Every structure is written in structure tokens, then in C-alpha cells.
Amino acid sequence: MRAAVLYGILGPLVLSVAMTTLLATPATGRPLAALAPGPVVATTSAIAAPRSAPTATAGPAAWSRSPASTALAATPPGGGAAEARGVTLAARRAAARGIAFRRCPRAEHLAAPVTCGTVSVPLDYAHPNGKRISLTVSRIRATGPKARRQGALVYNPGGPGASGMAFPEYAADTAFHRTAAAYDFVGYAPRGVGRSAPLSCQKPTAFAKAPANFPASPTAAFKRKLVTRARAYVRGCVRRAGARLAHFTTLNNARDLDVLRAALGEKRLSFMGASYGTYYGAVYATLFPRHVRRMVFDSVVNPDPWQIWYRDNLDQSLAFERRWRDWRGWVARHDAVYHLGDTADRVLASYEKARLRLERTPAGGVVGTARFQNAFLRTGYNDAYWDPSARALADYLRGDPDRLIALAAPDPADAASDENGNAVYTAVECNDAPWPRTWATWDRDNTALARRAPFETWDNVAMNLPCAFWPLRHDYPVEVGIGTGPRRGTLPPVLLLAAERDAATPYAGAKELWRRLPGSSLVTERKAGTHGLWGGSNACVNRYVDTYLLTGKTPGRTASCAPRAEPEPLPEPAPLPESGKQPASVPGTP
């Protein structure tokens, strides 16, 4: 799960067995954060007895039901009364203390005028006087006249596991000038991420040693290895995190957000969430509707409790298959440039030819089929990867591997942040909801899915399989928006952004959240698939966002924008998005 520009990618997203995820960043082409996943080692320890959950029945027809859906209806939204009292107390304390913003520590790589501080939150909201953790926060002041300033705009790029600490830097980009004149841009690292009580499940050096190859059609023996790795990775999480592990959840992320709101001195929250940030933002809106001022949800996760998180991942694999064909069709239309085939199927044949060659001999000794697939998965996130990926493939097949190595080889400097991001991703998704507890269920569902969507299905399984063996008690997803009793009808209008062909957060998720929030407005970028819209090249989308954030006005229940221009091959190879690893998009995404 990583993203493109400002936006991160959504939570349930995987890449290869190395399991690098993409997070959302603004659509500027440079990412806010990136993560990588990959299972590995450890020993067990008893933290909490696992709560048994009935397994889902096999087959696509069963995907619309959660593995433990029968328990959902009786689950109070947001946990119990103790947690609710804990949030109230923690927010009151945070409001009294505020945040002391100073020069940012060198580790954050943020220069003036960005400043940094911390906010203290309970590890366990049921015990607010117990152990506390500190979340890192960054801020740049609004640039406009004081009379026109509207407070803080808090941003989260997704994940789970992405940091928004770099968000204030986007205030200098032209696409954000109008908003940055009115709002302080505030980023932060959610619990477990970066320097916010960091979570780890294995040594970064071990995490970086991803398997060289990942078969397109896993054998029974390879599937057994996936299970073994997933179990070992879980043992590592338990051993390294101890009792803290149970407290990395979407519910706690939403509670932390309310404490941050109070610490910033804001009576009501203005929030921009991308990808997974849309989900926990929607949970926040359900739990604290009277604390909401304005919210933008960009590249929307399907919040239906039955979807969180097992079925969301299945749907994502299917959506990536469609987007993968979009890229191949584009390459075929430019066969005169790339010479990879004049149909989508012939381009696929070129890709498979390269994959078989890499299986025998990794490029540069480091890029085997796992990293190869991981690199080309990025074409599903952001159109900015289309030309660089096609050129890398064409050069490799002609005997020059340099572009492919630059595109796909890991950066050792990212090992620690990648491992950290994957650990948080795994803990949040496994703690949030019931998952099928038997390998047989995963195998049946994904074997059937892989017949329709072979490109990403088994890599997504490898990413999420630790949840099948998670030893902790899990939460049950909140009924976002609807079914919240007296809270219903108290939420101000919110703005939803979605691209029709988004693979990381399929469009159906935006329609579901739109249905659940009767006062919301859905802006659709038609016939487009880049993950993360705000701040990107679509001026229509940007106008709707600016108007909403600056005036509170939405374009009605629905609005649409024509698609951004399709990429064109350039005379010279296009540069990669700034991260070199992930697609681009914060404001502008799992």
C-alpha cells in the first residue's frame, strides 16, 4: 500500500512477496510516504487468546459476507463506554497542553518554515491514566491574511502505515496555494508509524531480503511456504511488540485524531484523508460527527463492515486486473515507440517473456520476478509510471537491464521505513476485523479469483495472510455513517473524490460511502484510474476541492469531471515520480 503523489494507497494493497505497499500522497507526482511489506521470523508469545470466528464459505458468492458477520450487529460503534470516557479525558488534557511547535528534528527531513511537535495519547483508551505514547506532528502556518484563515487542515495519506509528516511541504506547490493561504497544513505520523511509538515485526535487513521469485501460478509447495512465512511473521510481531500490538487499530487511529484536533485548539476538525485515510476518517465522522467541520475523502475505501478487510482485498485484486489491461492497451497503441506488441495480449506476452528470463537470472542480481511484478503494479496506481515502465521493459528485452533495475531494485535506505510501514499495516488490518482462519478458505477464494485476475491475486494473498494466524482478539468494523442512532443527521456535508477505474480503491467503495453519508457529495473523475485526485492534473477536481475547503459549498449530491489527459510517450524517457518507488498522489492513494 503506497500511493502516488500526495495520496497514499489504500490500506489493503499489496505488491509482491516482498510486499511493498503504496500509500497515497498528493497528486503532485511526489509521494508523501511509502511502505513496504514482507513476512518474516520470530517466536510466539501469548498476548490475548484468539477469539474464534467462523470461516467464510468458499467461492466468489461468499465474498459479500464477513467471516464473522453474525457478531457484528451486537457490537457497539466505537467500542465501550470506557473508551468513550477515555477519549473525552485525553482530548480535554490535550486541549489544555496544546502542542509546542519548534524546529523539526533532523530525522524528519523537514526544513523551516515547517515546525514539529508531539501530542500525547493513551495507548489504551479504556485506561487513559495508564501508559501513554507520543505522536509526531508537523505544521506550516497559513500564508494568507489572518482575517481569512480557517484553522488547521489535518492530512492522512493512507496505509495503514503511512506518515503524513511531509504534508506541510505541499503548501509551496502551486496546486495547493489557495488552500494553503487559508489553512495551516498539519501532518502527523499515526501511532506505530515513524517516530510515533514505532512498531516493528522483524529486522529491516531481514525484511528487505524479499524472495527473488514469485510464481505466476503458485504450486502447492509454494503455497505451503507462504503459510510458513506468514506464521513466522506473526510470531515476529508478537515477540517484538508485546502487549502494545493489540492497540494498533482503526478505532484508536480515529480516537487519536480527536485528541490531535483538541491539541491543535480546533473545536471542529477539517480533515483530508486519502485511501485508508478515507476509512478511518469515515469512522471518525461516525464516532464524532459534532466535531467535524469539513472533510475530504480522496480515493475511497469501501467501508461496508462485510468488506473490511478480507473482501476489500479480493475486490482490489480484481480491479488491478482491469487497470493492468488499461496499461497494456496504452502500450499497444504506442507500439511504434515501444515495440512490445500492437495488442494488449501481445504486450502481455512481452511481459511474460521478461518474467521467465528474470526467473532464471535476476537482473543485476537483485530484480527477480517478485520485484519485477511489484514494479509493474505501480502502473495501476498512477499514469506517471506508464511510460517509464514500458521503456524499462522494452530495453530489458533488447538486452539493456539498466532502466529495469532502476525501476524495480529496492533502495537499502528505505528498509527501516518499509518494514515499519508493513508492520503497522498488518497490525491494523488484522486487529480491525475477523478474517478467515483456515488456509483452505483463502486458497479456494483466491484460486477462483486468480482465474479472472492473475496479475495481483496471489501477491495480495502473501501480503495479508498473516491475518489468518493473528493471535489477538479482533475488533468488529463500525457501521460507518448509517445505523448510528442519535448521531445520524448531525454530520456536515463532506466531499468524496473517486476515479472510475481506480484499482487500489475500486469505485464501488466511493458509491457505498456516498450512500451511507446522505449529505455527502461525490465527485467522479470519469474513465480515469490514477489513485489520488486532489492536487493532480485535473483542474475540474481541484476546483471542487478548493471551493469546498474555502467556502463549505459542495456541488450537490454528485458531480463529474472529464478524465485527465492520457500520457503520451516523450522524446526522452519521463522521470519517475520523486519516490522512485511509488505512484504519485497526496492530495492528489491503500
C-alpha positions as CSV (number, residue, x, y, z in Angstrom):
1,M,0.0,0.0,0.0
2,R,1.6,3.1,-1.1
3,A,0.4,5.9,-3.1
4,A,1.1,8.3,-5.7
5,V,1.5,11.9,-5.1
6,L,0.0,13.2,-2.0
7,Y,-2.2,10.4,-1.6
8,G,-1.3,7.1,-0.4
9,I,-2.6,4.0,-1.5
10,L,-5.1,2.3,0.3
11,G,-4.8,0.0,3.1
12,P,-5.5,-3.3,1.6
13,L,-3.0,-3.2,-1.1
14,V,-0.1,-5.4,-1.9
15,L,2.7,-5.6,-4.2
16,S,4.9,-8.6,-4.3
17,V,6.1,-11.3,-1.9
18,A,8.4,-8.6,-0.8
19,M,5.0,-7.0,-0.2
20,T,5.9,-3.4,-0.8
21,T,2.8,-1.3,-0.3
22,L,1.8,2.1,-1.8
23,L,0.4,4.9,0.1
24,A,-1.4,8.0,-1.1
25,T,0.2,11.3,-1.4
26,P,-0.9,14.5,-3.2
27,A,-1.2,14.2,-6.9
28,T,1.8,16.3,-7.4
29,G,3.9,13.4,-8.6
30,R,6.0,13.2,-5.4
31,P,4.8,10.9,-2.6
32,L,4.3,11.7,1.0
33,A,5.1,8.3,2.2
34,A,5.8,4.8,1.1
35,L,5.7,1.4,2.8
36,A,6.8,-2.0,2.1
37,P,5.7,-5.3,3.4
38,G,7.1,-8.7,3.7
39,P,6.7,-11.5,6.2
40,V,9.4,-13.0,8.3
41,V,10.7,-14.6,11.6
42,A,10.1,-14.7,15.3
43,T,8.7,-16.7,18.2
44,T,5.3,-16.8,19.8
45,S,4.0,-15.2,22.9
46,A,0.6,-15.2,24.4
47,I,-0.9,-11.7,24.4
48,A,-4.5,-12.5,24.2
49,A,-6.5,-15.6,23.5
50,P,-7.7,-15.6,19.9
51,R,-11.4,-15.1,19.5
52,S,-12.7,-17.8,17.3
53,A,-14.5,-16.8,14.2
54,P,-16.4,-18.9,11.8
55,T,-14.7,-19.2,8.4
56,A,-16.2,-17.8,5.3
57,T,-17.7,-20.2,2.8
58,A,-15.6,-20.7,-0.3
59,G,-16.2,-19.1,-3.6
60,P,-16.9,-15.6,-5.0
61,A,-20.6,-15.7,-3.9
62,A,-19.4,-15.7,-0.3
63,W,-17.2,-12.6,-0.6
64,S,-20.2,-10.4,0.3
65,R,-20.1,-11.7,3.9
66,S,-17.5,-11.3,6.5
67,P,-16.1,-14.3,8.2
68,A,-17.7,-13.4,11.5
69,S,-20.6,-11.3,10.4
70,T,-23.1,-12.7,12.9
71,A,-21.4,-10.9,15.8
72,L,-21.4,-7.5,14.1
73,A,-24.9,-6.4,14.8
74,A,-24.4,-6.6,18.5
75,T,-21.1,-4.6,18.5
76,P,-21.5,-1.0,19.8
77,P,-19.9,1.5,17.4
78,G,-16.5,2.7,18.7
79,G,-16.1,0.2,21.5
80,G,-17.4,0.6,25.0
81,A,-18.2,3.4,27.4
82,A,-14.7,3.2,29.0
83,E,-13.1,4.1,25.7
84,A,-15.5,6.9,25.1
85,R,-14.7,8.4,28.5
86,G,-11.0,7.9,27.8
87,V,-11.2,9.9,24.6
88,T,-13.0,12.7,26.3
89,L,-10.5,12.9,29.1
90,A,-7.5,12.7,26.7
91,A,-8.9,15.4,24.5
92,R,-9.5,17.7,27.4
93,R,-5.9,17.2,28.6
94,A,-4.6,17.8,25.1
95,A,-6.6,21.0,24.7
96,A,-5.1,22.3,27.9
97,R,-1.5,21.4,26.9
98,G,-1.6,22.3,23.2
99,I,1.4,21.4,21.0
100,A,4.8,23.1,21.4
101,F,5.9,23.5,17.8
102,R,9.6,24.0,17.3
103,R,12.3,23.3,14.7
104,C,11.8,19.8,13.3
105,P,14.3,17.1,14.4
106,R,16.8,16.2,11.7
107,A,15.2,12.7,11.4
108,E,12.1,14.2,9.9
109,H,14.0,15.9,7.0
110,L,11.7,18.9,7.2
111,A,13.2,22.4,6.9
112,A,11.8,25.7,8.1
113,P,9.2,27.2,7.9
114,V,7.8,23.7,8.8
115,T,7.8,23.1,12.5
116,C,7.2,20.0,14.6
117,G,5.8,18.9,17.9
118,T,4.2,16.0,19.7
119,V,0.9,15.1,21.2
120,S,0.4,12.6,23.9
121,V,-2.4,9.9,23.6
122,P,-3.3,6.9,25.7
123,L,-2.0,3.6,24.4
124,D,-5.3,2.1,25.6
125,Y,-8.3,4.5,25.8
126,A,-10.1,2.2,28.3
127,H,-7.2,3.2,30.7
128,P,-6.5,6.8,29.9
129,N,-4.4,7.2,33.0
130,G,-2.1,4.3,32.0
131,K,0.7,4.1,29.5
132,R,0.9,7.0,27.0
133,I,2.6,7.3,23.7
134,S,3.6,10.4,21.7
135,L,2.6,11.1,18.1
136,T,4.8,13.4,16.0
137,V,3.1,16.3,14.3
138,S,4.2,18.8,11.7
139,R,2.8,22.2,10.7
140,I,3.2,25.2,8.4
141,R,1.2,28.3,9.0
142,A,-1.4,29.6,6.6
143,T,0.1,32.1,4.2
144,G,-2.9,34.4,3.8
145,P,-4.2,37.4,5.9
146,K,-5.3,36.5,9.4
147,A,-8.8,37.5,8.7
148,R,-9.1,34.8,6.0
149,R,-7.5,32.0,7.9
150,Q,-9.7,29.0,8.7
151,G,-7.6,27.0,11.2
152,A,-5.8,23.7,10.6
153,L,-6.3,21.2,7.8
154,V,-5.1,17.8,9.0
155,Y,-4.0,15.2,6.4
156,N,-3.5,11.5,6.4
157,P,-2.1,9.7,3.3
158,G,-3.4,6.2,4.0
159,G,-1.8,2.9,4.5
160,P,-2.4,1.8,7.2
161,G,1.2,2.6,7.9
162,A,1.9,5.9,6.0
163,S,3.2,9.0,7.6
164,G,1.8,12.4,6.7
165,M,4.6,14.4,8.3
166,A,5.7,15.8,4.9
167,F,2.3,17.2,4.1
168,P,3.2,20.8,5.1
169,E,5.8,20.9,2.3
170,Y,2.9,20.8,-0.2
171,A,1.9,24.2,0.8
172,A,4.6,25.5,-1.5
173,D,3.2,23.7,-4.6
174,T,1.0,25.8,-6.9
175,A,-1.8,23.3,-6.8
176,F,-2.3,23.9,-3.1
177,H,-1.7,27.7,-2.9
178,R,-5.4,28.7,-2.4
179,T,-5.9,26.2,0.3
180,A,-2.6,26.9,2.0
181,A,-3.4,30.6,2.2
182,A,-6.5,29.8,4.3
183,Y,-5.3,26.8,6.4
184,D,-2.4,25.7,8.4
185,F,-1.2,22.4,6.8
186,V,-0.8,19.8,9.5
187,G,0.6,16.4,9.0
188,Y,1.3,13.7,11.6
189,A,2.6,10.1,11.9
190,P,-0.2,7.8,13.3
191,R,0.5,5.5,16.2
192,G,3.2,3.0,15.3
193,V,4.5,5.0,12.3
194,G,7.9,6.6,12.0
195,R,8.8,8.1,15.4
196,S,5.2,7.8,16.8
197,A,5.8,4.8,19.1
198,P,7.2,2.8,16.2
199,L,6.1,-0.7,15.6
200,S,8.3,-3.4,14.2
201,C,7.8,-7.1,13.4
202,Q,11.3,-8.0,12.2
203,K,14.8,-6.6,11.5
204,P,14.7,-4.3,8.5
205,T,17.6,-6.1,6.9
206,A,15.7,-9.4,7.1
207,F,12.6,-7.7,5.8
208,A,14.5,-6.3,2.8
209,K,15.5,-9.8,1.7
210,A,12.4,-10.5,-0.3
211,P,12.2,-13.8,-2.2
212,A,13.8,-13.4,-5.6
213,N,10.9,-15.0,-7.4
214,F,7.2,-15.3,-7.0
215,P,5.5,-17.7,-9.4
216,A,2.6,-16.5,-11.5
217,S,0.7,-19.7,-10.6
218,P,1.9,-20.9,-7.2
219,T,2.3,-24.6,-6.7
220,A,1.1,-26.4,-3.6
221,A,4.6,-26.4,-2.3
222,F,5.0,-22.7,-2.8
223,K,1.7,-22.1,-1.0
224,R,2.9,-24.0,2.0
225,K,5.9,-21.6,2.0
226,L,3.5,-18.7,2.1
227,V,1.8,-20.1,5.1
228,T,5.1,-20.8,6.9
229,R,6.3,-17.2,6.2
230,A,3.0,-15.7,7.4
231,R,3.1,-17.7,10.6
232,A,6.7,-16.6,11.2
233,Y,5.9,-13.0,10.5
234,V,3.1,-13.1,13.1
235,R,5.5,-14.6,15.7
236,G,7.9,-11.7,15.0
237,C,5.1,-9.1,15.6
238,V,4.1,-10.7,18.9
239,R,7.7,-11.1,20.1
240,R,8.9,-7.6,19.2
241,A,5.7,-5.6,20.1
242,G,4.4,-7.4,23.1
243,A,1.2,-6.2,24.7
244,R,1.3,-3.0,22.6
245,L,0.3,-4.9,19.5
246,A,-3.4,-5.1,20.3
247,H,-3.7,-1.3,20.3
248,F,-2.9,-0.6,16.7
249,T,-6.4,-0.3,15.3
250,T,-8.6,1.9,13.1
251,L,-10.7,2.8,16.2
252,N,-7.7,4.0,18.0
253,N,-6.5,6.0,15.0
254,A,-9.9,7.7,15.0
255,R,-9.6,8.4,18.7
256,D,-6.1,9.8,18.3
257,L,-7.4,12.1,15.6
258,D,-9.8,13.6,18.0
259,V,-7.1,14.2,20.6
260,L,-5.0,15.8,17.9
261,R,-7.9,18.1,17.0
262,A,-8.1,19.2,20.6
263,A,-4.4,19.7,20.9
264,L,-4.4,22.0,17.9
265,G,-7.1,24.1,19.6
266,E,-9.8,23.2,17.0
267,K,-13.3,22.9,18.2
268,R,-14.2,21.1,14.9
269,L,-11.9,19.2,12.6
270,S,-11.0,20.0,8.9
271,F,-9.5,16.8,7.5
272,M,-8.2,15.5,4.2
273,G,-7.9,11.7,4.1
274,A,-6.6,9.6,1.2
275,S,-7.1,5.9,0.6
276,Y,-7.1,4.2,4.0
277,G,-7.3,7.7,5.4
278,T,-10.8,7.8,4.0
279,Y,-11.8,4.8,6.0
280,Y,-10.6,5.9,9.4
281,G,-11.8,9.5,8.6
282,A,-15.3,8.0,8.0
283,V,-15.0,6.1,11.3
284,Y,-14.1,9.4,13.0
285,A,-17.1,11.1,11.4
286,T,-19.3,8.3,12.7
287,L,-18.0,8.5,16.2
288,F,-17.5,12.3,16.5
289,P,-19.9,13.8,14.0
290,R,-20.3,17.0,16.0
291,H,-16.6,17.5,15.9
292,V,-16.5,17.6,12.1
293,R,-16.1,20.9,10.2
294,R,-15.1,19.8,6.7
295,M,-13.8,16.5,5.4
296,V,-12.5,15.5,2.0
297,F,-12.2,11.8,1.3
298,D,-10.0,11.1,-1.8
299,S,-9.9,7.6,-3.3
300,V,-12.4,5.9,-1.1
301,V,-12.2,2.6,0.7
302,N,-15.4,0.6,0.8
303,P,-16.5,1.0,4.4
304,D,-19.2,-1.8,4.4
305,P,-18.4,-3.9,7.5
306,W,-18.7,-7.0,5.4
307,Q,-15.9,-5.7,3.2
308,I,-13.4,-4.9,6.0
309,W,-10.8,-6.2,5.2
310,Y,-10.8,-9.6,3.5
311,R,-13.3,-8.8,0.8
312,D,-11.9,-5.4,0.1
313,N,-8.6,-7.1,-0.8
314,L,-10.4,-9.6,-3.1
315,D,-12.1,-6.7,-4.9
316,Q,-8.8,-4.8,-5.2
317,S,-7.1,-7.8,-6.9
318,L,-9.9,-7.9,-9.5
319,A,-9.7,-4.1,-10.0
320,F,-6.0,-4.3,-10.6
321,E,-6.5,-6.8,-13.4
322,R,-8.7,-4.2,-15.3
323,R,-6.1,-1.5,-14.7
324,W,-3.3,-3.8,-15.8
325,R,-5.1,-4.2,-19.1
326,D,-5.5,-0.4,-19.4
327,W,-1.7,-0.1,-19.3
328,R,-1.1,-2.9,-21.8
329,G,-3.7,-1.4,-24.1
330,W,-1.9,2.0,-23.9
331,V,1.4,0.4,-24.7
332,A,-0.1,-1.4,-27.6
333,R,-1.4,1.9,-29.0
334,H,2.1,3.2,-28.9
335,D,3.8,0.1,-30.4
336,A,5.7,2.3,-32.8
337,V,7.6,3.7,-29.8
338,Y,8.0,0.6,-27.5
339,H,7.8,-2.4,-29.9
340,L,6.2,-4.6,-27.2
341,G,3.2,-5.6,-29.3
342,D,0.3,-4.0,-31.1
343,T,-2.4,-5.6,-28.9
344,A,-2.8,-5.8,-25.1
345,D,-2.3,-9.6,-25.3
346,R,0.9,-9.2,-27.2
347,V,2.2,-6.7,-24.7
348,L,1.3,-9.3,-22.0
349,A,3.4,-11.9,-24.0
350,S,6.3,-9.5,-23.9
351,Y,5.9,-9.1,-20.1
352,E,5.8,-12.8,-19.6
353,K,8.9,-13.3,-21.8
354,A,10.8,-10.9,-19.5
355,R,9.4,-12.6,-16.4
356,L,10.6,-16.0,-17.5
357,R,14.0,-14.6,-18.2
358,L,14.2,-13.0,-14.8
359,E,13.1,-16.2,-13.1
360,R,16.3,-17.8,-14.5
361,T,18.6,-14.9,-14.0
362,P,17.6,-11.8,-11.8
363,A,18.6,-8.5,-13.4
364,G,21.7,-7.1,-11.8
365,G,21.4,-10.0,-9.3
366,V,18.6,-8.2,-7.5
367,V,15.5,-8.0,-9.7
368,G,13.7,-11.3,-9.9
369,T,10.1,-11.9,-10.7
370,A,8.9,-10.7,-7.3
371,R,10.4,-7.2,-7.6
372,F,9.5,-7.2,-11.3
373,Q,5.8,-7.6,-10.6
374,N,6.0,-5.2,-7.8
375,A,7.4,-2.5,-10.1
376,F,4.8,-3.0,-12.7
377,L,2.0,-3.0,-10.2
378,R,2.7,0.7,-9.9
379,T,1.2,1.2,-13.4
380,G,-2.1,0.5,-11.7
381,Y,-1.6,3.4,-9.2
382,N,-0.5,6.2,-11.4
383,D,-0.3,7.1,-15.1
384,A,3.1,8.6,-14.3
385,Y,4.5,5.1,-14.3
386,W,3.2,4.1,-17.8
387,D,6.0,5.5,-19.9
388,P,8.9,4.6,-17.6
389,S,7.6,1.1,-17.2
390,A,7.1,0.5,-20.9
391,R,10.6,1.8,-21.7
392,A,12.2,-0.3,-18.9
393,L,10.5,-3.5,-20.3
394,A,11.4,-2.7,-23.9
395,D,15.1,-2.0,-23.0
396,Y,15.4,-5.2,-21.0
397,L,14.1,-7.4,-23.8
398,R,16.6,-5.7,-26.1
399,G,19.4,-6.7,-23.7
400,D,19.8,-3.5,-21.6
401,P,18.6,-4.1,-18.0
402,D,19.6,-0.7,-16.5
403,R,16.2,1.0,-16.6
404,L,14.5,-2.1,-15.2
405,I,17.0,-2.2,-12.3
406,A,16.4,1.5,-11.6
407,L,12.7,1.0,-11.7
408,A,12.5,-2.2,-9.6
409,A,15.6,-2.6,-7.4
410,P,15.0,-1.7,-3.7
411,D,16.7,1.2,-2.0
412,P,18.5,0.0,1.1
413,A,17.9,3.4,2.7
414,D,14.2,2.6,2.7
415,A,14.5,-0.7,4.6
416,A,13.6,0.6,8.0
417,S,10.6,2.7,7.0
418,D,9.4,-0.1,4.7
419,E,9.5,-2.6,7.5
420,N,7.8,-0.2,9.9
421,G,5.0,0.6,7.4
422,N,4.4,-3.1,6.7
423,A,4.2,-3.9,10.5
424,V,1.6,-1.2,11.1
425,Y,-0.4,-2.2,8.0
426,T,-0.5,-5.8,9.2
427,A,-1.4,-5.0,12.8
428,V,-4.2,-2.6,12.0
429,E,-5.8,-4.8,9.4
430,C,-5.5,-7.9,11.4
431,N,-6.8,-6.2,14.6
432,D,-9.7,-4.4,12.9
433,A,-11.9,-7.3,11.7
434,P,-12.4,-11.0,11.5
435,W,-10.5,-12.9,8.8
436,P,-10.9,-16.4,7.5
437,R,-8.9,-18.6,9.9
438,T,-8.2,-21.5,7.7
439,W,-5.8,-21.7,4.7
440,A,-8.4,-23.7,2.8
441,T,-10.7,-20.7,2.7
442,W,-8.0,-18.4,1.4
443,D,-6.9,-21.0,-1.2
444,R,-10.4,-21.7,-2.5
445,D,-11.4,-18.0,-2.8
446,N,-8.2,-16.9,-4.4
447,T,-7.7,-19.8,-6.7
448,A,-11.1,-19.0,-8.1
449,L,-10.3,-15.3,-8.3
450,A,-6.9,-15.9,-9.9
451,R,-8.6,-17.4,-13.0
452,R,-10.1,-14.0,-13.6
453,A,-7.4,-11.8,-12.1
454,P,-4.0,-13.5,-12.2
455,F,-1.8,-10.3,-12.1
456,E,-2.2,-9.4,-8.4
457,T,-4.2,-12.0,-6.6
458,W,-1.5,-14.2,-5.1
459,D,0.7,-11.3,-4.2
460,N,-2.2,-9.8,-2.3
461,V,-2.7,-13.1,-0.5
462,A,1.0,-13.1,0.5
463,M,0.6,-9.5,1.9
464,N,-2.4,-10.2,4.0
465,L,-2.0,-13.9,5.0
466,P,-0.6,-13.1,8.5
467,C,-4.2,-12.1,9.4
468,A,-5.2,-15.8,9.1
469,F,-2.9,-16.6,12.0
470,W,-3.2,-13.5,14.1
471,P,-3.3,-14.5,17.8
472,L,-5.1,-11.4,19.2
473,R,-8.7,-10.6,19.8
474,H,-10.0,-8.6,16.8
475,D,-12.5,-5.7,16.7
476,Y,-15.6,-5.6,14.6
477,P,-15.9,-2.9,12.0
478,V,-18.0,0.1,12.8
479,E,-21.2,0.7,10.8
480,V,-20.0,3.8,9.2
481,G,-22.5,6.7,8.7
482,I,-25.7,4.8,8.8
483,G,-27.1,2.9,11.8
484,T,-25.5,5.2,14.4
485,G,-28.7,6.1,16.2
486,P,-28.8,9.7,17.6
487,R,-25.6,10.6,15.7
488,R,-27.4,10.3,12.4
489,G,-28.1,13.6,10.7
490,T,-25.5,15.6,12.7
491,L,-22.7,15.3,10.2
492,P,-22.0,18.4,8.0
493,P,-21.7,17.8,4.2
494,V,-18.4,16.0,3.2
495,L,-16.8,15.8,-0.2
496,L,-15.8,12.4,-1.8
497,L,-13.4,12.1,-4.7
498,A,-13.1,9.0,-6.8
499,A,-11.7,7.8,-10.2
500,E,-13.9,5.3,-12.0
501,R,-11.0,2.9,-12.8
502,D,-9.1,3.3,-9.5
503,A,-7.6,-0.1,-8.8
504,A,-6.3,0.4,-5.2
505,T,-9.7,1.7,-4.0
506,P,-12.4,0.4,-6.5
507,Y,-15.1,2.9,-7.4
508,A,-17.8,0.8,-5.7
509,G,-16.3,1.9,-2.4
510,A,-16.9,5.5,-3.1
511,K,-20.5,4.9,-4.0
512,E,-21.0,2.9,-0.8
513,L,-19.7,5.6,1.4
514,W,-21.7,8.2,-0.5
515,R,-24.8,6.1,0.2
516,R,-24.0,5.9,3.9
517,L,-23.5,9.7,4.2
518,P,-26.8,11.2,3.0
519,G,-25.4,14.8,3.0
520,S,-22.2,13.9,1.1
521,S,-21.2,14.9,-2.4
522,L,-19.4,12.5,-4.8
523,V,-17.1,14.0,-7.4
524,T,-16.1,11.4,-10.0
525,E,-13.2,11.5,-12.5
526,R,-14.7,9.6,-15.4
527,K,-12.7,6.9,-17.3
528,A,-9.6,7.5,-15.2
529,G,-7.7,5.3,-12.8
530,T,-4.9,7.3,-11.1
531,H,-5.1,6.8,-7.3
532,G,-5.5,10.1,-5.5
533,L,-7.0,13.1,-7.3
534,W,-6.6,16.3,-5.3
535,G,-3.6,18.3,-6.5
536,G,-3.3,16.4,-9.7
537,S,-3.6,17.5,-13.3
538,N,-7.4,17.5,-13.3
539,A,-8.3,21.2,-12.8
540,C,-12.0,20.4,-12.5
541,V,-11.4,18.2,-9.5
542,N,-9.1,20.7,-7.9
543,R,-11.8,23.5,-8.3
544,Y,-14.4,21.4,-6.5
545,V,-12.0,20.7,-3.6
546,D,-10.8,24.3,-3.3
547,T,-14.4,25.6,-3.3
548,Y,-15.5,23.1,-0.6
549,L,-12.5,23.7,1.7
550,L,-12.7,27.5,1.3
551,T,-16.5,28.0,1.4
552,G,-18.0,24.8,2.6
553,K,-20.1,24.5,-0.6
554,T,-20.4,21.2,-2.3
555,P,-21.5,20.6,-6.0
556,G,-24.7,18.8,-4.9
557,R,-25.0,15.1,-4.4
558,T,-23.0,14.3,-7.5
559,A,-20.6,15.9,-10.0
560,S,-18.3,14.6,-12.6
561,C,-15.1,15.7,-14.3
562,A,-13.7,14.6,-17.7
563,P,-10.7,12.4,-17.4
564,R,-7.2,13.8,-17.3
565,A,-5.2,13.7,-20.5
566,E,-3.8,10.2,-21.3
567,P,0.0,10.1,-21.0
568,E,2.0,10.5,-24.2
569,P,5.4,8.9,-24.9
570,L,8.0,11.5,-24.6
571,P,11.0,12.0,-26.9
572,E,13.2,11.3,-23.9
573,P,12.2,8.9,-21.1
574,A,10.0,10.5,-18.5
575,P,11.4,10.8,-15.0
576,L,10.0,8.6,-12.3
577,P,7.8,10.1,-9.6
578,E,10.0,11.6,-6.9
579,S,9.9,8.5,-4.7
580,G,11.2,6.3,-7.5
581,K,9.1,3.6,-5.9
582,Q,5.5,4.6,-5.6
583,P,3.0,6.3,-7.8
584,A,2.2,9.9,-7.1
585,S,-0.7,11.4,-5.3
586,V,-1.4,13.4,-1.6
587,P,-3.9,15.5,-2.1
588,G,-3.9,14.1,-5.4
589,T,-3.6,6.8,-2.7
590,P,-4.1,1.5,0.3
